[in-house]
Every structure is written in C-alpha cells, then in structure tokens.
Amino acid sequence: SWALRKQMGFEFQVESGEDYAKTDPLYAGKFHTVVRCKQHGMVSDPGAYVKALAQHFEDSGGELVLADVTGLGQDNTGKPFLDSSSGKMSADKLVLTAGVWSRPFMEKMGIKVPMESERGYHLELKSPESYPVNPMMVASGKFAVTPMKGRIRCAGVVEFGGTKAGPEDGPIKMLRTHVESLFNDLNYDETEEWLGHRPAITDSLPMLGQISSDQEIYTAFGHQHLGLTGGAKSGKILSDIITQNPINLDLSPYRPDRFSA
C-alpha cells in the first residue's frame, strides 16, 4: 500500500492529473490522479546501455566471447570450466548469470531451482510526434510507458509459457488495446512487438552466492521483474564474495542451494 511505502521512507507526491499534465503535456486529460514517485531513474536506450557495459568490461582488460554454452562443471583439479561452441574454457572462478536459462545448468549439478519464465510483452511506438517526459505505470491497464530513444515503449503482461513457445496473440492484443486507448490522439510511424523472459523463482529472491564451499562456481540470477534494478547491487555483492571482502548483510535467503537442502 502507499501508506506502507510512506512508512518505509518511500518518497512520493499525489497530485491531480490536470496538475501533472502541466509538466507532462502528452498526458493532458488522460488521468484523474497521478502519484509522482521521487528519486527514480530510467534507461533511455537499454541496448546502448548493455553495449557500454560490455565496452567498459573490455576496456578494463576483460575478453568478451560470444558462444553457445552447453555445459559447466568442475574438473578433477577443482578448477571450474564450461563447454561451449568455442571450445572448453577453464577459469579460477565461474559465475552463472544466464537468467531463466540458468536452471538446466544448475540441475545438471544437482541443485534444485524452482524457476519459471514470467513472459512479458512490450509494444513500441516508433518515431512518435511527441514523447512523455517521465516513465509512467498506468494502473488501470497494468502496463508501463517509458520514453526511449526514437520510440515509446509500453510494457506489461505476465504469462507462464516457458522459454520454447512463441508469442501468443492474446496478451499482445490486450496490451495494444490499452496502449491505443491511452494514445488515441498520438501519431507515430509504426509499432514493434517483443516477447522476453523474466527469471522468476518461487520465493521471488535471486540465487546469489557460491553453490558450495568446495566449488568455485557462483550464481547471480533470478531477479524476476527487477533485473535492471538489482543487477548492479548483486554484482557488487558477488564481487565482494569472490574477493572475500567483508559483507554486512545476511545472504542466507539468497543461497543458491536453499531449495536443495
């Protein structure tokens, strides 16, 4: 509830839709009430963001290898390895961060992972004549609107359909109906549809840490809807675990083997 958010220090401001439209004109006449959430950020181009992270990794001395991974484990000397389309690769430490596709690798190592794909859809409006100023969660339609470089992304829907099946018509039609109702007076060039996979574990917590004390294999996956938010923090925590820096957190709820005990 908003009362609980306020109690926990979450900053927000309730205002009329008319007042909000003074700062975000695209929404003029669209809403009765708007809750303006403070201290938030956004990524205007996720693809460029990921490319920049990869470039930073390479600039820092890392090597980026694009390959299909078919297996991973630990050899007789205790060194972790992975098998891939580029051959076998060994390392001192190995980190599994393959999202919903992490599950089969974990199960091959005997670790139970009750995780499914929460399939999400988005509809992008290409080259619109105008853009919203801020991201917006439209409560009535249960979808989020985000202004991005060259497009407006409208994303929502939760669907359990696994990773192998193609997109269904129903969810994207429902999303399109809501989007066209909201932006019925907005001109744009075309739309683009997309389907992605959120890695959702049954307790809603990621698997973060070392899989066992005698294996130098670590995990960081299962952030469900919050990968962009939780990824950076998880990366810092995992870095501290691997380098044995002190961590003032109870990480037991995130143990990779918590469902295997």
N, C-alpha and C positions, 0 to 999 in steps of 0.2 A: 504494500500500500504506500501511498505518498506520505502518509503520517509516519510510517516506519522509516522511509527514506530520510525524512527530515530529522527524525530522532537519531539516525546514524550519521548525520552530518552532510548528507547529500544536498547540494545547493540547487534550488530551482525557484522559478517565479511563475505564478499563474496570472495570465492576462487574457483579455478578450481577443477573439480572432481579428476584430477590427483594429485593435491597437497593434497586434503583431504584424499585420499586413503593412503597417507604416514602414517597417524595416525589411519586410519580405513581400514586395508587391505582387508576386506571382500567386500568392495565396489569398488575395483580396476576395472577400465574400465566400471563402471556402469553409471556414471553421467558426464555430461558436466560441470555443475556449481552446487556448493553447498553453501548454506548460513548457516554459523555456528552461532547459537544463543547462547549467553553467559548468565551466571547467571541462568542456568536451573538446575533442579534436576530430579530424577526419583525414582521410587519404583521398586525394582528388584523382589519382591515377594508380590503382593497385599494381598494374603491370610494370609501370616505371619504377614503383617503389621496390618491387621484388628484384628487378634488374639492378637497381642501385645497391641493394644489399649484397647481391652476388658480386658486383664490381668491387665493393668495399672488401669483401672476403678475399678476392683475388689480389687486390692492391696490398692486402695485409700478409700476403705470402701463401694463401690457400690455392689449391688447384680444383677447378670445377670440372667434373667428369660427367657427361650425360650418357647414361647407360640404363638398361633394364636389370634390376636386381632380382635374382632368382632364389637366393638363399643366404643365410648368415649363420654364424656359429663361432665356436672356439676350437682351435687346433690342439694337438697333444702337448704343445709347449705353453698353453694357456693364453695364446695370442688370438684375439678376435679377428674374424675375416668375413668377407662377403663374396659370393659368387655373382658374376654379372655378365652381361653381353660383351663387356670389355675385358673379361678375364677375372681371375681371382685377385682380390685385393686384401692385404693384411694391414693391421694398424695396432697401435698400443691401446687405443680406446675406440670404441664404436658406439655411435649414437643413432638410435632408430627414431626417426621423425617422419614417418610416412602416412600420417593421418589415418583415415579409415582403412587404408591398405596395410597398416602395421599388424593387424590382427593375425593373418596367416603366418607371418614370421614368428610372432610370439607363441602361437600354438604349436609350431614345429619344435620350439624349445621347451614345450611342456607347460607353458604359462597360460592360464585361462584369462580371456579378455572378453567380457560380455559387452560388446560394442557393435552398434549398427550405424548405418549411414542415415542421417536425417537429411534426406534430399531436399535441397532448396532451389527455387527457381528465381530468375530475375528477367525483367523486361527492360531494355534500354531504349530510350528515345534519342535518336541520333540528330545532332545539329539542330537543337531546338532554337526557336527565335528568341527565347529568354530563359533564364535559369533561376531556380530558387537560391536564396542567399545561404541558407543553412540546411543541413540534413533534417529530415522530419520523419517521425514514426507516426503513421496515420492509424490511430487506434481503431477506427470503425472498420477499416479494411485489413488490418493486421499486416501492413507492409511498410517498408521503409523507403524513403525517397532521398537520394543523395546526388547532389550536383557534382559532376565529374568533368574531366577534360573532354570537351566535344560531345558530351552526352549527359542525360539524366538517367540514373539507374534506379529502378523500382524493384525491390527485392522482398520476398516473403515466402510463405508456404513451408510446412513441414510434412514430409511424406516418407514413409518407410517402404522402400522399394529395392534395397540392396544396391550394389555397385555395378551390376551387369546389365540390368534392364535399361532400355532407353527412356526418354522423357514421356510422360503421359500428357494427353491433351487437356484433361480436366483442370489440373492445377494452373496451367499457364492461361487457360481461358478465363478462369476465375480471377487471376491476377490482372489480366488485360481488361476485364470488365471494370474492376476497381480503378485502375490507372486511367482508363479513358473517361470514366465518370469524373475523376478529380481534375484531369487536364483536358476537359472537353473543348476549351477555347484556345488551346496551345497548338501552334503549328510546328512541325518537325519533319525531317526528311524521310525517315524510316524507323522501324523498330528491329531489335535483335533479341532473340530468346536465348536463354542459357540455363543449364542444369549443373549443380555442383553438389558435393558430398560433405556434410558436416560429421566429423567423427564423434559420435555420442556414446559414452559409457553409461551404464545404468545408474551410477551414483552421481553423474554429472561432473565428476572430477577427472582431471587428466592423469595419466600414468607418467610419473616424473621421478627419475632416480635410477639407481643401479639395479639390474634384475636379480643379482645375487652377489654375495660377498666374494665369491670365488670366480666371478666372470667380469671382465672389463667391458661389459655391454650395458648401455644406458638407454633410457627411453624418455621421450618428451612428445606425447601425442594424446589426443582425446579431449581437446578443448571445446568440443561441440560448437556453439554459436560464437564463441569468444576467442577464436584463434588470433585475430589481429590484436586484440587487447592483451591476451595472456601470453602470447608468444615471446615478447621481449623479456617479460619478467621470468618466464620459465627458462629462457636461455641463460639469463644471469644466474638463476639458482643452480641450473645444471652445470654451468661453468664453475661455480663455487664448489659444487660436489666433486667434480672431477679434479680440480686443483687443490682440494682439501682446505679451502678457505672456510672459516667459521660461518655458520648459518644460524641466525637467531629465529628459527622457525621450526614448528613441529611438522615434519614432512611425512609422518606415518600415514595420514589419509590418502596420500598420493602414491604409495608404494606400488611398483609395477606388479608385484606378486600378491596383492591384497585379496584377490579372488581365488587364489590357488592354495591358500593355507588350509 
